Amino acid sequence: MWCEVIGSDHPQCIADTAVPRITTLLICRSTFLHAGLRQVLSGTPFALAHDVFDPASDSPVFAESEPALILLCESLPLNEYLEILARLKARYPLAWVVLVAVADLLEPDTVLRLYEAGLSGLCPPAMAGNSLVKALELVVAGETFLPAVVGQALLEQSRQSMLDAQEIQMAPAAKRVGRLTDREAAILQCLTQGASNKMIAHRLGIAEVTVKVHIKSILRKVQAANRTRAAMWARQHQQMEIQHHG
């Protein structure tokens, strides 16, 4: 409780409702991103711990209590993400772990594996400060947070898997190759022109992560090892009618 004098000689006392502090560990090698996140979280319930932490070490040292929330701001290969998540969850099984990373750089399968390993949220580093705080509030309330672009890509991948399963049941093996959706046919045409994923996404007005989902499906359908071989397949079959799903 605190008191102040308001228009008289008698102090008026006002109850001070304490907001629970959520001890937060920030793992971030980028000094720019580290400083930005500290500023965003300043004045919020997410109190950053004064810590010394090496992601490659099993022994972080805290000057405060153990973290309830861990923000991981590192660009790493999937296997390193999984190793760090495993160490963090083993040491702090009750802590929520949120990854701050560019969502478009992560394959949908990668995102799924990270969540299976114990990730609670995925936030883009360019996310507005108030939106980031709300996302973290959702996580500590028991929800799972991920960007809309990733959610859309996962839904598209799930939809594509269902279509592929139906195709396997309905179409003879010899007719499976080349049965592309309209979107896949458009992306395959872009591949024959040497377009990058970013260029394809801009040209078709879709997210880059969605382009990756479609290319993965194209490679499977045309039985190509990579995008270059898929483009070669398309050129060899350019006189053939590409069959589409109804």
Secondary structure as UniProt FT lines:
FT   STRAND          2..5
FT   STRAND          11..14
FT   STRAND          22..28
FT   HELIX           31..41
FT   TURN            42..43
FT   STRAND          46..48
FT   STRAND          51..52
FT   TURN            55..56
FT   STRAND          61..62
FT   STRAND          69..73
FT   HELIX           78..91
FT   TURN            93..94
FT   STRAND          96..100
FT   HELIX           103..105
FT   HELIX           108..116
FT   TURN            117..118
FT   STRAND          121..123
FT   TURN            125..126
FT   HELIX           129..140
FT   TURN            141..142
FT   HELIX           148..170
FT   HELIX           173..175
FT   TURN            176..178
FT   HELIX           182..192
FT   TURN            193..194
FT   HELIX           197..204
FT   HELIX           208..221
FT   TURN            222..223
FT   HELIX           227..236
FT   TURN            237..239
//
